[in-house]
Structures are given as C-alpha cells and as structure tokens.
C-alpha cells in the first residue's frame, strides 16, 4: 500500500496583496513541506516582508488563502489562534529584542505570556537552556541587548523564538549585518538545530552564502508571483531576473564555495 502524501505545513493559493493601486502579490502560490529549510528571495519591493506578515496573520490578504497545518488562518477562533501562535517561532531582521530587558527576560517573554503559573526558578532554567542551545554563554543572561555583538543579538533572538519549542520557525534576514565569520557560524547553528529539533524553517534572506548552505528549496518572487524549485533547477532557469540573481559574481562565488 502506498504511503499517504505528506501535507504541507504552509499552503498559499492565489495570494493577492495591494497597497492602494500598487499590487505587491498577484496570485502568488507557495507550499512549504515538513522539515525543509525554505528560502524566500526577491528584489527590493517584491513584498518578501509583506508575505511574512501575511503568513503570520498580521496582514489580511486582499484575495487568496493562507493555510498553516491545513487550517485557513482567516477562520480560526481565538483559542485556535493562540494555539497556532504557540506552534511557531519568529525572528525579525534586527533581532527585535526589547532594550529595557536583559537577555534572559527577553527569552522568557513568550513563556510568561503563555504559561502564567511558571515559577521564576523554572523561567530562569529555561532561559539558561535556551542560551546553551544557541551557543551563548550563561553569563549572557544578565546582559542587555546594547551590550551584545550583532551575532549574539541574532542568537538571543533565536533562543527567544525557540522558547515555546515550536516546530515551525520563521527567520527574517537572520544573517543581515553580520560579518562573514559570524554569518557562517549562524548557518551552521541553524543546520544543527534543524536536524536536532526537526524544524521546518521559512527564511527570507539576501545572503547567497546562507541560501546555498542551508536551503532545501527556494521561492523567488518575480512579478507578484513565486517560482519555487531546488537551487540546482533555479540555476538553469532562464527568467531574466532569476538568471541574473543566480549567475551574478556573488552567486557564483557562493555556489563555488559550497560545492568546493
């Protein structure tokens, strides 16, 4: 007997997003499969961040459907919405840590929001565990975001995103602003966590090294729609923007480094 097909974690059909007369997405389709690292790329103004906000339910589309785990996010009850939010983690481009809270307190925020009766001792232990998971020393807990390097901010934000043990992780430009060594270290951390926690990852990135190192498949937004394929197939795609993106000097260097 044949195995049942695996349902996608995310399914988007016919997505339309407009701002006034400007059409950002015009019938965009997207599917993300369980356990993959899915990269999203596109030129400036193609609506990558708008797409992320739509997937998170922070923006209502003008048309089309967005399903997470087979549920249309527009038709969820309040309790179902809370449960859905607990099922995923998000990191934003600049980390979005709250500057007035120390790192431990930032990591504990989702835990405090969803588990009201959790003791301070338990919260402290979970924050320490989160720091260890992302490769930060224990003494980082008492530091404030302004005292951290860019790479440490990204890791602390990742620890916060993983605090509720999600199976789905959204990353918005996770290596932007990092030096090449820190960016490469973050890539390896992501691959490690992906394998150990069996995460499904959706990542917006301009970092071609990250794209070639980590992503299973890539979705390219061009003309309001998305072309999705493996990197090997996208390298053969003759659409002008896609061809230029994946055959420019930086892309060639990233591909050469990854393939050796």
C-alpha positions in Angstrom: 0.0 0.0 0.0 1.4 3.4 -1.0 2.3 5.9 1.7 -0.1 8.7 2.2 1.1 12.0 0.8 2.6 14.4 3.4 0.5 17.5 3.8 2.4 20.8 3.5 3.0 22.8 6.7 2.2 26.0 4.7 0.0 26.3 1.7 -0.8 29.6 0.0 -3.1 29.8 -3.0 -3.8 32.8 -5.2 -2.5 35.4 -2.7 -3.1 39.0 -3.6 -1.8 41.9 -1.5 -2.4 45.5 -2.5 -1.4 48.9 -1.1 -3.7 51.4 -2.9 -3.2 50.9 -6.6 0.1 49.0 -6.1 -0.2 45.3 -6.4 2.5 43.5 -4.5 1.4 39.9 -4.8 -0.8 38.9 -7.8 -1.8 35.3 -7.5 1.2 34.0 -5.5 1.3 30.3 -4.7 3.5 28.7 -2.0 3.9 25.4 -0.4 6.4 24.5 2.4 6.9 20.9 3.3 7.6 19.5 6.7 11.3 19.5 7.9 12.6 21.6 5.0 14.5 24.9 5.1 12.7 27.0 2.6 14.4 30.2 1.4 12.5 33.3 0.0 14.2 35.8 -2.2 13.3 38.6 -4.5 14.2 42.1 -5.5 13.5 45.2 -3.4 9.8 46.0 -3.3 8.7 42.5 -4.2 6.9 42.0 -0.9 9.0 39.5 1.0 8.3 41.1 4.4 4.6 41.6 3.4 4.4 37.9 2.6 5.9 37.0 6.0 3.4 39.3 7.8 0.6 37.6 5.8 1.8 34.1 6.8 1.9 35.2 10.4 -1.7 36.6 10.2 -0.5 40.1 10.8 -1.9 41.3 7.5 -5.1 40.2 5.8 -4.7 39.5 2.1 -6.9 41.1 -0.4 -7.6 37.7 -2.0 -6.4 34.1 -1.8 -5.9 31.7 1.1 -3.2 31.0 3.6 -3.2 27.7 5.4 -0.9 26.6 8.3 -1.1 22.9 9.2 -4.2 22.6 6.9 -6.1 25.4 8.7 -7.2 28.6 6.9 -5.8 31.3 9.3 -8.6 33.7 8.5 -11.2 31.4 10.1 -9.6 30.5 13.4 -11.3 31.0 16.8 -9.4 33.0 19.4 -8.3 29.8 21.1 -7.2 28.3 17.8 -5.2 31.5 17.0 -3.4 31.3 20.4 -2.6 27.6 19.7 -1.3 28.5 16.3 0.9 31.3 17.6 2.4 28.9 20.1 3.3 26.5 17.3 5.8 28.7 15.5 8.7 31.0 16.4 9.8 34.2 14.6 13.0 36.2 14.5 12.9 39.6 12.9 15.6 41.3 10.9 17.3 43.3 13.7 16.6 40.8 16.4 13.8 42.9 17.9 15.0 42.4 21.4 13.5 44.7 24.0 16.3 47.1 25.0 15.0 47.6 28.6 15.0 43.9 29.3 18.1 41.7 29.8 18.6 38.7 27.6 17.0 36.2 30.0 13.9 38.4 30.3 13.7 38.6 26.5 13.9 34.9 26.1 11.2 34.4 28.9 8.7 36.7 27.3 6.8 34.1 25.3 6.9 31.7 28.3 5.4 34.4 30.6 2.7 35.1 28.0 1.5 31.5 27.6 2.4 29.9 30.9 1.2 32.2 33.7 1.9 29.8 36.6 5.5 29.1 35.7 7.9 29.8 38.6 10.8 32.2 38.4 13.2 29.4 39.0 11.8 27.4 36.1 11.8 30.5 33.9 15.5 31.1 34.8 16.4 27.5 34.0 14.6 27.6 30.6 16.4 30.8 29.7 19.7 29.2 30.6 18.8 26.2 28.5 17.9 28.4 25.5 21.2 30.2 25.7 23.0 26.9 25.7 21.0 25.7 22.7 22.1 28.7 20.6 25.7 28.6 21.8 25.7 31.6 24.1 27.5 31.5 27.5 25.4 31.5 30.6 26.5 35.0 31.7 24.8 36.4 28.6 21.5 36.1 30.6 22.1 39.2 32.7 23.3 41.4 29.8 21.2 43.9 27.9 20.9 43.9 24.1 23.1 47.0 23.8 25.9 45.0 25.4 25.8 42.3 22.8 27.5 42.0 19.4 25.4 41.6 16.3 25.9 37.9 16.2 24.9 37.5 19.9 21.7 39.5 19.3 20.7 37.2 16.5 21.4 34.1 18.7 19.5 35.6 21.6 16.5 36.3 19.3 16.7 32.8 18.1 16.6 31.5 21.6 13.5 33.5 22.3 11.9 32.2 19.1 12.6 28.6 20.2 11.4 29.1 23.8 8.0 27.5 23.2 9.5 24.5 21.4 7.9 25.3 18.0 8.2 23.0 15.0 7.9 25.9 12.6 10.4 28.7 12.5 10.3 32.0 10.5 13.5 33.9 10.0 13.7 37.4 8.5 17.2 38.1 7.2 18.9 36.2 10.0 22.4 37.0 8.9 22.0 40.6 7.8 24.5 42.9 9.3 26.8 40.1 10.4 30.5 39.7 9.3 31.2 36.6 7.2 32.5 34.5 10.1 29.5 35.2 12.3 27.1 34.6 9.4 28.7 31.3 8.6 28.5 30.3 12.3 24.8 31.2 12.3 24.3 29.0 9.2 25.9 26.0 11.0 23.8 26.7 14.1 20.7 26.7 12.0 21.5 23.4 10.3 22.3 21.8 13.7 19.0 23.0 15.3 17.1 22.0 12.2 18.4 18.4 12.4 18.2 18.1 16.2 14.7 19.7 16.6 13.3 18.6 13.3 12.3 22.1 12.5 10.5 23.4 9.4 12.2 26.7 8.6 11.0 29.6 6.3 13.7 32.1 5.8 13.8 35.4 4.0 17.4 36.1 3.1 19.6 38.2 0.7 22.7 36.2 1.9 23.6 33.9 -1.0 26.1 32.0 1.1 23.3 31.2 3.6 21.0 30.3 0.7 23.4 27.8 -0.8 24.5 26.4 2.5 21.2 25.8 4.2 18.1 25.8 2.0 16.4 22.7 0.6 14.3 24.7 -1.8 13.9 28.4 -2.7 11.0 30.5 -3.7 11.7 33.5 -5.9 9.2 36.4 -6.0 9.1 37.9 -9.5 6.2 39.9 -10.9 4.0 39.3 -7.9 4.2 35.6 -8.2 6.6 32.9 -6.8 8.7 30.4 -8.7 9.8 27.6 -6.4 12.4 25.0 -7.1 15.7 23.4 -5.9 18.7 25.6 -6.2 20.1 23.3 -8.9 17.0 23.9 -11.0 16.9 27.6 -10.4 20.4 27.9 -11.7 19.0 26.6 -15.0 16.0 29.0 -15.0 16.1 31.4 -17.9 13.7 34.0 -16.5 15.9 37.2 -16.7 15.8 38.3 -13.0 16.2 34.8 -11.7 19.1 34.1 -14.1 20.9 37.3 -13.2 20.4 36.7 -9.5 21.8 33.2 -9.5 24.6 33.9 -12.0 26.0 37.2 -10.7 29.5 37.3 -9.3 28.3 36.8 -5.7 26.1 33.9 -6.6 28.9 32.2 -8.5 31.3 32.7 -5.5 28.7 31.3 -3.0 28.0 28.3 -5.3 31.7 27.6 -5.8 32.4 27.8 -2.0 29.5 25.5 -1.2 30.3 22.9 -3.9 34.1 23.2 -3.3 
